[in-house]
């Protein structure tokens, strides 16, 4: 995705302008995370953004505590350039991986450094118990001591099944017994934090893209074999969810013609 300056868009198109502000901010944050310390001029050059746009974004990020200005300066034969750095320890996030046999939860800072972990054994096909376990894990993680002043930015949940990302609804997670569960709204209302709910293997693919073996790739497929079978697909740096947001659910593929005409009420044909 190539960032652009807001100057490229008509001021009457407020929808496009708001979208580009978010995209530019995301691009600046991602570069800061990977290349800190870095000068605003270099950010401008590497992202093809105007320097005033970069400075405006950095000012917003500094106000939120996500960026710090360093005393050291960069010299390149001309005037010294001030440096800025990503302040990934200023905030924490809670992440949950809800598996078919076990659940994992963590508190991590924005650099990905894990600060605490908890585990629970999930209860196959018991929806209410699994929801209660999810809530208990979050409550325990919120009580974990953190560095002074560190705020929890939000909660991310990886669900083992078909998930509507925009709505935060788990439409079908057979291992947990969840059907059409509005998980994002339930957790957001209870904890008063921003919540993101996504398919667990989509998040695994995103993790490999950002931090792991696929770092630097533009497209990848991540195949997960556990209690169920699924895959996450990244195409041109974006998660590919498909028309029904079930792309990558390879567990439902038919491995043989003998699987034709049969009903699979829980796991798919390949998983079964």
C-alpha positions as CSV (number, residue, x, y, z in Angstrom):
1,X,0.0,0.0,0.0
2,X,1.5,3.3,-1.1
3,X,0.8,6.2,1.3
4,X,-0.2,9.6,-0.1
5,X,-0.3,13.1,1.1
6,X,-3.8,14.5,1.9
7,X,-2.9,17.3,-0.5
8,X,-3.6,14.8,-3.3
9,X,-7.3,14.7,-2.4
10,X,-10.1,17.2,-2.9
11,X,-11.1,18.9,0.3
12,X,-14.8,18.2,-0.5
13,X,-14.1,14.4,-0.4
14,X,-14.0,14.1,3.4
15,X,-14.4,10.4,3.4
16,X,-11.3,9.9,1.3
17,X,-9.4,12.4,3.4
18,X,-10.3,10.6,6.7
19,X,-9.3,7.3,5.2
20,X,-5.9,8.7,4.0
21,X,-5.3,10.2,7.4
22,X,-5.7,6.7,9.0
23,X,-3.6,5.0,6.3
24,X,-0.8,7.6,6.6
25,X,-0.8,7.4,10.4
26,X,-0.6,3.6,10.1
27,X,2.3,3.7,7.6
28,X,4.2,6.1,9.8
29,X,3.7,4.0,12.9
30,X,4.8,0.8,11.1
31,X,7.9,2.5,9.8
32,X,8.7,3.8,13.3
33,X,8.3,0.4,14.8
34,X,10.7,-1.1,12.3
35,X,13.3,1.6,11.8
36,X,13.5,3.7,15.0
37,X,15.3,5.9,15.6
38,X,14.6,7.8,12.4
39,X,14.3,11.5,11.4
40,X,11.1,13.0,10.2
41,X,12.8,13.9,6.9
42,X,13.7,10.2,6.3
43,X,10.1,9.2,7.1
44,X,8.9,11.7,4.6
45,X,11.3,10.4,1.9
46,X,10.7,6.7,2.5
47,X,6.9,7.0,2.6
48,X,6.5,9.7,-0.1
49,X,4.6,11.9,2.3
50,X,5.1,15.7,2.6
51,X,7.1,16.8,5.6
52,X,4.2,18.8,7.0
53,X,2.0,15.7,6.9
54,X,4.7,13.7,8.7
55,X,5.2,16.4,11.3
56,X,1.5,16.6,12.0
57,X,1.2,12.8,12.4
58,X,4.3,12.7,14.7
59,X,2.8,15.5,16.9
60,X,-0.4,13.5,17.3
61,X,1.5,10.3,18.1
62,X,3.7,12.1,20.6
63,X,0.6,13.5,22.3
64,X,-0.6,9.9,22.7
65,X,2.8,8.8,24.1
66,X,3.5,6.6,21.1
67,X,6.5,8.6,19.9
68,X,9.4,10.3,21.8
69,X,11.9,12.8,20.5
70,X,15.5,12.0,21.1
71,X,18.3,14.3,22.1
72,X,20.7,12.7,19.7
73,X,20.7,14.0,16.1
74,X,21.5,12.6,12.7
75,X,24.2,14.2,10.5
76,X,24.3,13.7,6.7
77,X,26.7,16.4,5.6
78,X,24.2,19.2,6.0
79,X,22.1,20.5,8.9
80,X,21.6,18.0,11.8
81,X,18.3,16.2,11.8
82,X,16.4,15.5,15.0
83,X,15.4,11.9,15.6
84,X,12.2,10.3,16.8
85,X,11.6,6.8,18.2
86,X,8.6,4.5,18.6
87,X,7.7,4.3,22.3
88,X,6.3,0.8,22.2
89,X,6.4,0.3,26.0
90,X,4.0,3.2,26.7
91,X,0.9,1.0,26.0
92,X,0.0,-2.6,26.4
93,X,-2.5,-4.8,24.7
94,X,-4.3,-8.0,25.8
95,X,-4.3,-10.8,23.2
96,X,-6.3,-14.1,23.4
97,X,-5.9,-17.2,21.3
98,X,-9.0,-19.3,21.8
99,X,-8.2,-22.8,20.7
100,X,-10.4,-25.9,20.6
101,X,-8.6,-27.6,23.5
102,X,-6.8,-24.7,25.3
103,X,-7.0,-21.0,25.5
104,X,-4.0,-18.7,25.8
105,X,-3.9,-15.1,26.9
106,X,-1.2,-12.5,27.2
107,X,-0.4,-8.9,28.0
108,X,2.2,-7.5,25.7
109,X,3.6,-4.0,24.9
110,X,3.4,-2.6,21.4
111,X,6.9,-3.9,20.6
112,X,5.5,-7.4,21.1
113,X,7.3,-8.0,24.4
114,X,5.2,-10.4,26.4
115,X,4.7,-9.3,30.0
116,X,2.4,-12.0,31.3
117,X,0.7,-15.2,30.2
118,X,-2.3,-17.3,31.3
119,X,-3.7,-20.6,30.1
120,X,-7.1,-22.3,30.4
121,X,-8.5,-25.6,29.1
122,X,-11.5,-24.9,26.9
123,X,-14.6,-27.0,27.2
124,X,-15.5,-28.6,23.8
125,X,-18.9,-27.5,22.6
126,X,-19.9,-25.7,25.8
127,X,-20.6,-22.1,24.6
128,X,-21.4,-20.5,27.9
129,X,-18.5,-22.0,29.8
130,X,-16.1,-21.0,27.1
131,X,-17.4,-17.4,27.1
132,X,-17.0,-17.3,30.9
133,X,-13.4,-18.6,30.6
134,X,-12.6,-15.9,28.0
135,X,-13.9,-13.2,30.4
136,X,-12.0,-14.7,33.3
137,X,-8.7,-14.6,31.4
138,X,-9.2,-11.0,30.5
139,X,-10.0,-10.1,34.1
140,X,-6.9,-11.9,35.3
141,X,-4.7,-10.2,32.7
142,X,-6.0,-6.7,33.6
143,X,-4.9,-7.3,37.1
144,X,-1.3,-8.1,36.2
145,X,1.1,-5.4,37.4
146,X,2.5,-3.3,34.6
147,X,5.1,-0.6,34.4
148,X,4.0,2.7,35.9
149,X,1.8,4.7,33.6
150,X,1.4,2.0,31.0
151,X,-2.2,1.9,29.7
152,X,-4.0,-1.0,28.1
153,X,-4.9,0.1,24.6
154,X,-7.4,-2.7,23.8
155,X,-8.1,-6.4,23.5
156,X,-7.5,-8.6,20.5
157,X,-9.2,-12.0,20.2
158,X,-8.4,-14.8,17.8
159,X,-11.4,-17.1,17.4
160,X,-11.2,-20.6,15.9
161,X,-13.8,-20.4,13.3
162,X,-15.7,-18.2,10.8
163,X,-15.6,-14.6,12.1
164,X,-17.2,-11.4,10.7
165,X,-14.3,-9.0,11.3
166,X,-16.3,-5.8,10.8
167,X,-19.1,-6.8,13.2
168,X,-16.9,-8.7,15.7
169,X,-19.3,-11.7,15.5
170,X,-18.1,-15.3,15.6
171,X,-20.6,-17.0,13.3
172,X,-19.4,-20.5,13.7
173,X,-16.7,-21.9,16.0
174,X,-17.5,-25.6,16.4
175,X,-14.8,-26.4,18.9
176,X,-16.2,-23.8,21.3
177,X,-19.9,-24.3,20.5
178,X,-20.3,-20.7,19.4
179,X,-22.8,-19.7,16.8
180,X,-23.5,-16.0,15.9
181,X,-21.9,-14.8,19.1
182,X,-21.4,-11.0,19.2
183,X,-18.2,-11.4,21.0
184,X,-16.7,-8.0,20.3
185,X,-19.8,-6.1,21.7
186,X,-20.0,-8.4,24.7
187,X,-16.4,-7.8,25.7
188,X,-16.4,-4.1,24.9
189,X,-19.5,-3.5,27.0
190,X,-18.0,-5.4,29.9
191,X,-14.5,-4.0,29.9
192,X,-14.9,-0.5,28.3
193,X,-12.0,-1.1,26.0
194,X,-11.7,-1.3,22.2
195,X,-12.0,-4.9,21.1
196,X,-11.0,-6.6,17.9
197,X,-12.2,-10.1,17.0
198,X,-10.7,-11.9,14.1
199,X,-10.2,-15.5,12.9
200,X,-7.3,-17.0,14.8
201,X,-5.3,-18.1,11.7
202,X,-5.8,-14.8,10.0
203,X,-4.1,-13.3,13.1
204,X,-1.3,-15.9,12.9
205,X,-0.7,-15.0,9.3
206,X,-0.6,-11.3,10.2
207,X,1.9,-12.1,13.0
208,X,4.2,-14.0,10.6
209,X,3.9,-11.1,8.1
210,X,4.8,-8.5,10.7
211,X,7.2,-10.3,13.0
212,X,8.0,-13.8,11.7
213,X,9.1,-15.9,8.8
214,X,7.1,-13.9,6.2
215,X,8.5,-10.5,7.2
216,X,9.0,-8.5,4.1
217,X,6.7,-10.6,1.9
218,X,3.7,-9.0,0.2
219,X,1.6,-12.2,0.1
220,X,1.6,-15.4,2.1
221,X,-0.5,-18.4,3.3
222,X,-0.3,-19.6,6.8
223,X,-1.7,-23.1,7.4
224,X,-2.6,-24.2,11.0
225,X,-3.2,-27.8,12.0
226,X,-4.6,-28.2,15.5
227,X,-8.0,-29.2,16.9
228,X,-9.2,-28.0,13.5
229,X,-7.5,-27.1,10.2
230,X,-7.5,-23.6,8.8
231,X,-5.4,-21.1,6.9
232,X,-4.8,-17.4,6.8
233,X,-4.2,-15.6,3.5
234,X,-2.4,-12.3,3.0
235,X,-2.6,-10.9,-0.5
236,X,-0.7,-7.7,-1.3
237,X,-0.2,-6.9,2.4
238,X,-3.9,-7.3,3.3
239,X,-5.8,-10.1,4.9
240,X,-8.0,-11.8,2.3
241,X,-11.3,-12.8,3.9
242,X,-13.4,-13.6,0.9
243,X,-17.0,-12.6,0.1
244,X,-18.4,-14.5,3.1
245,X,-15.3,-13.8,5.3
246,X,-14.6,-17.5,5.3
247,X,-11.6,-17.7,2.9
248,X,-9.0,-20.0,4.2
249,X,-11.4,-22.4,5.9
250,X,-9.7,-25.4,4.2
251,X,-11.1,-27.8,6.9
252,X,-14.3,-27.8,4.9
253,X,-12.7,-29.0,1.7
254,X,-13.8,-32.4,0.4
255,X,-10.8,-34.6,0.5
256,X,-12.4,-37.4,-1.5
257,X,-15.5,-38.1,-3.6
258,X,-16.8,-40.3,-0.7
259,X,-17.4,-37.1,1.3
260,X,-20.0,-36.0,-1.2
261,X,-23.6,-35.9,0.0
262,X,-22.7,-36.1,3.7
263,X,-23.6,-33.6,6.4
264,X,-20.9,-32.3,8.7
265,X,-22.5,-30.7,11.7
266,X,-19.4,-29.7,13.6
267,X,-15.9,-30.0,12.0
268,X,-15.6,-30.0,8.2
269,X,-14.9,-33.0,5.9
270,X,-11.1,-32.6,5.8
271,X,-10.9,-32.0,9.6
272,X,-13.1,-35.0,10.3
